[in-house]
Amino acid sequence: MGVWKLNLFGGFDLRTPAGSPIALTVRKAMGLLAYLALRPDRALFREKLAGLLWGDSPDAQARSSLRQVIATLRRTLTDDGAPVLNVQGELVALAPGTIQTDVAAFERAVAEGTPETLDEAVALYRGELLDGLSLQAEAFDDWLMVERQRLRELALAALGRQLDHALAGGATEAGVRTALRLLTLDPLQETAHRALMQLYGRQGRYTVALKQYQLCRAMLEQELGVLPEPETERVYRAIRERRNARARQEHASPVVPGPAVPLPMEAPPDAPPLSGALGRGMRHGTILCVSLAGMEQAGATLDPEEAHAFASSLFDRIGGIVADYGGETLRHVGDVALAAFGMRRAFGDEPWRAVRAAMEIHAKLGGMAGTHMVTVRAGVACGMVVVDGAGGHSVTGRAMHDAPRLAAQAAPGKTLVCDGVRGALDGRIAVAPRAPSDDGRDAWLLTGLHSVDVELPQRPLIGRQAELRQFGAALAACRETGGGTTIHLRGEPGIGKSRLIEEFKSIAAAQGVRCAAGAVIGVGVGRGQDALRSLMRSLASPPNDLDRLIAEGRLPESALVHLLPLIDRPQPPDLRRMYEALDHPARDRGRRAAMGDLVRVRSAGQLVLLVVEDVHWADAQTLSYLAMLAGVVADCPAVLTLSTRAQGDPLGAEWRAQVAGGPVLTLDLAPLRRNEALKLAALYADPCDPHTERCVQRAGGNPLFLEQLLHSRDNSAAVPGTIHGIVLARTDALAPRDRQALQAASVLGAHFAPDTLRHLIDDPDYSCASLIEQALLRPDGESFQFAHALVQEAVYGALLRSQRTDLHRRAALWYAERDPVSYAEHLDRAEDPAAATAYCQAAESCVANFRFERAMALTERGLGLAATPQEHFALACLQAEVLDCLGEVLRASEAFAAARSLATGDAERSRACLGLATAKRVSDDLDGAMSALAEAEEAAVRAGLPAYRARIHNMRGNLCFPRGDLEGCLREHQAALDWARQSGDAELETAALGGLGDAHYAHGRMATAHEHFTRCVALARQQGLRRVEVSNLYMVAITRLYLNDLHGAVEDARTGARAAQAIGHRRAELLSHICTYEILFELGEVGAGRDHLARAWALTQQLGARRFEAEHLLYEARLERAAGNPGAACPLLNRALEMAHETGPGYIGPSILAELALCGDDPAAQRAALAEGEGLLACGSVGHNHLQFYREAIDTALDLADWALADRYADALEEYGSNGRMPWCTLFAARGRALAAWGIGRRDAEARAALLRVLEECRRLGYVPPVGRLEAALRG
């Protein structure tokens, strides 16, 4: 019986004794087999196995499920009819010696502990035990968790011992790799950090070593609250002293001295800084394989010495020819020789050189080999290969396998080339197709070469005449009609979009057009480098011009608060506070309006050309702003030009729909025609040089390809296969330091700052002058950018993964305290486990700066990387909070609920539940909000979180308010104030004061409520808390109304509405407009009040809050009654009452019933409405209901001529206000009594005087609606 292989590290991989993979589809079958395989010498009872895998099922069902899985395994695991799984009664076991596991091999290797076996153990540990397998069986999952931890500890121990061996034996590179892997498994292993510092020091990479110390210290402080050990501090000081010594000695002499301060366990540096890291790399190379078939037979007919001489002469000749064409022989084994082109240095035409070498080998060796019946066959393949070491002798990659395969398939005397070589030399070589191989790869038979003649005129700008005419026509039409257009310039990478845009700008400038340009950058953007900011900075220049435009009245003052952040100018404190208080929709609207205003102002006196390049990198928000600008230029003398790649072009139908009908002209750039390409080549090279003609032919009309080919002037026939070869041909010609700098710069993206690059290469004095001279970089203000994105991509693509991650890690250290977004992105590309946390911090930074869309993208990426429950929760909860800031209430509720399920502790659970309650409150799900708050409070109590408890009590008080739970409202807000003071959070304390104002308002204590609200608003203004201020200012107004200060109240309400609108606080604006309407109604300004009510209705619809819909219908009905249409008011009131019962009648129900009674014409129905209203008041209602109800009820009783009822309501009103110092109650109670007495028939002087006193007081205060009955009574 053979032995089966079962690999459990990193997943589940089962193989037959013959090596064939077996796919098990039943996950519990995998779990059972793994459990048994890790106990190969034990038989286990069925009962134990059933409980392990189906512990939550009834016994009979569990045993039945086990039988099915055992049967599946016995059918699958058979070898020559003999089952691998033995079942004897109640016992189940694997047949001895039938399955070998990688876990067992790993444990044996660790136990043996030699350097060789430790290497074997580390190689075997490819990931967690059964990674990705979850059976949702509690007992099995518990066992798996313990086993994973045990094996992980063994792996850490093995890596630690392996690291010790590397340190002791001086294996620096291997030690670095081991230390990095160890830190990936356990980032808090201080010994590994310390060892990595030592190893970097041995390499001379002192800056990296010191950064490693900083990373170690930060992680220890953050995660464990401790400082590094003394030994780590000693290593740090030694490295720092050595770096300083080297700097002093380098400054004094060009000769690099030896170490000044010995490091612990120090060895001589392996290489200068970075050179070791960048010595290995990826290259686009070409491999030539020459097979000498028949060598063995020839050797049998010759004397051994003659046979050796014959073989040597053939291989020497092959090596000489290869060398003549710039290649090198890698090795020759038996009858096969392997040569490589482009390893030591690329020329850009490696496929051509290899093909020419193969043809010469056939020509010169054919006769020699033929004398002994030896045939020559050749294969040429190209592709990306890994070169290990400066000598380039260790080469791996697909091309190393393809070339021998092609040589083996070739006929005697023939050469086969791969599809990549044929494509690279298209037009230069003649080929015939061969049938694809078994693996589907194409092969081509080389049959000869082509040749082409050259003829070159010369021009400064080549081609694109049609596009230039269209651009000129667009400018002319813009100038003539006053309306602009958007030009959508589209083409493949390198096709010449940027060059054409430069010509557009030159033409525009010559015609006196103002130009503003920007480019969308995908990665590594420095502060203020994005396209929209660049456009606005250009339009706003010179620096003080914005102030002039505002002073002249050409630009509205409201634009300044949005333009200053866009152009990176500091905001004055008052504008900063206003900007911070804005919610996201308000900021978005403001930015759009300000940008549009600036374009219109600038184009009013001078035609404007706006240019945004590389729009294919734009995110959704940038595309939306560009669509807005496209709409703006349609109505003013401006032209917007956008360039995109053809693939992934985002300016499709959906984007154009956002432009709202603005004209868009699309220009698709085709490759240059042959004659145009020849003219372009003449700008760079001698038109009579055959090399120029070959470059033109290979470029295929792509200007970038042609330009790069022509720059590779040191080779005889530049016909590269890929852009990698082109770029490498130029980078190989650079000095080593410049080449290293270019490689490091590629990690930073298309744009970068020089200081960042100098940090990466550890050279504070490095200059990019040579790279600019070679047209690989170009200046961009104080920064630099690659001459073309494809140059950066090619250089970056040539880096090995280890080099990329190291450089990205260096870049992350640079950005750690400078740019949290770039820090996170570079940690991500460095495959650093801290990337998820960094994305969370970056998103928090964006939220603090109101960049919510960017924060959403960062949390999405962070969630994709999150590895720990804490990371998952932090990112998920932050994403929910961002959604809440964006006003997406439903999605926010769902996201908070999801985050709650990820919480690992009480603090996290409390945060998620509080967020969920906040979202549910906005959508008027008061019961759901209360339930979430209860859960949040339980967690906050357990965790001892005073700030959270303050927020929870404040939120619960806010929920009690509309429910009419008066005592609860007061109790909760008082508790919120107590906890806020315990937490020491001034903002929470200020908000709690407003909550107490709500509580006293709910109780009808309007004077006390007014004092709290006034104090809250004053404190909020002092602290710059604009959102808290506007959330309480309308309550200052409404309480002032009930204190009979109508004119002061209306001013407060109007101020609140304006302030809320300015910062985009829609709920506060809604309530401010409602309060303004109420006060204006009392002042008799019905028309003005109706305008505020209309705005309030629009906001009510946006928020979707039915509670405010009911209130709106009440006020509409009141307007109908005031207009003399009580019949039209009743249907509105009935609808309002239905809504009030749905959302909680304690908020507005009694007021609706009082109005319904007053508008009615059926005495029985009117009395019934009043009785129902009194019942609701008795059950608990917000304070304004008592005031409004009793006042309207008095008038209804007067209409019914029920003077006793009117007196009773007057008494009730006065009694309600007796403890609250409320002149409203005194005034309207006196009015009711005076009118009731007059109605009874008391018409004496005293009764008349009572009516006159109330009438004069109403007129003095400004009340208008209550005056009518008084005047009518006095007239009668």
Secondary structure, 3 states (H helix, E strand, C coil): CCCEEEECECCCEEECCCCCEECCCCHHHHHHHHHHHCCCCCCEEHHHHHHHHCCCCCHHHHHHHHHHHHHHHHHHCEECCEECEEEECCEEEECCCCEEEHHHHHHHHHHHCCHHHHHHHHHHCCCCECCCCCCCCHHHHHHHHHHHHHHHHHHHHHHHHHHHHHHHHCCHHHHHHHHHHHHHHCCCCHHHHHHHHHHHHHCCCHHHHHHHHHHHHHHHHHHCCCCCCHHHHHHHHHHHHHHHHHHHHHHHCCCCCCCCCCCCCCCCCCCCCCHHHHHCEEEEEEEEEEEEECHHHHHHHCCHHHHHHHHHHHHHHHHHHHHHCCCEEEEEECCEEEEEECCCCCCCCHHHHHHHHHHHHHHHHHHHHHCCCCEEEEEEEEEEEEEECCCCCEEECHHHHHHHHHHHHCCCCCEEEEHHHHHHCECCEEEEEECCCCCCCCEEEEEEECCCCCCCCCCCCCCCHHHHHHHHHHHHHHHHHCCCEEEEEEECCCCCHHHHHHHHHHHHHHCCCEEEEEECCCCCCCCCCCHHHHHHHHHHCCCCHHHHHHHCCCCCHHHHHHHHHHCCCCCCHHHHHHHHHCCHHHHHHHHHHHHHHHHHHHHHHCCEEEEEECHHHCCHHHHHHHHHHHHHHCCCCEEEEEEEECCCCCCCHHHHHHHCCCCEEEEECCCCCHHHHHHHHHCCCCCCCHHHHHHHHHHCCCHHHHHHHHHCCCCCCCCCCCHHHHHHHHHCCCCHHHHHHHHHHHHCCCEECHHHHHHHCCCCCCCCHHHHHCCCEEEECCEEEECCHHHHHHHHHCCCHHHHHHHHHHHHHHHCCCCHHHHHHHHHHCCCCCHHHHHHHHHHHHHHCCCHHHHHHHHHHHHHHCCCHHHHHHHHHHHHHHHHHCCCHHHHHHHHHHHHHHCCCHHHHHHHHHHHHHHHHHCCCHHHHHHHHHHHHHHHHHHCCHHHHHHHHHHHHHHHHHHCCHHHHHHHHHHHHHHHHHHCCHHHHHHHHHHHHHHHHHCCCHHHHHHHHHHHHHHHHHHCCHHHHHHHHHHHHHHHHHCCCHHHHHHHHHHHHHHHHHHCCHHHHHHHHHHHHHHHHHCCCHHHHHHHHHHHHHHHHHHCCHHHHHHHHHHHHHHHHHCCCHHHHHHHHHHHHHHHHHHCCCCCHHHHHHHHHHHCCCHHHHHHHHHHHHHHHHHCCCHHHHHHHHHHHHHHHHHCCCHHHHHHHHHHHHHHCCCCCCHHHHHHHHHHHHHHHHHHCCCCHHHHHHHHHHHHHHHHHCCCCCHHHHHHHHHC
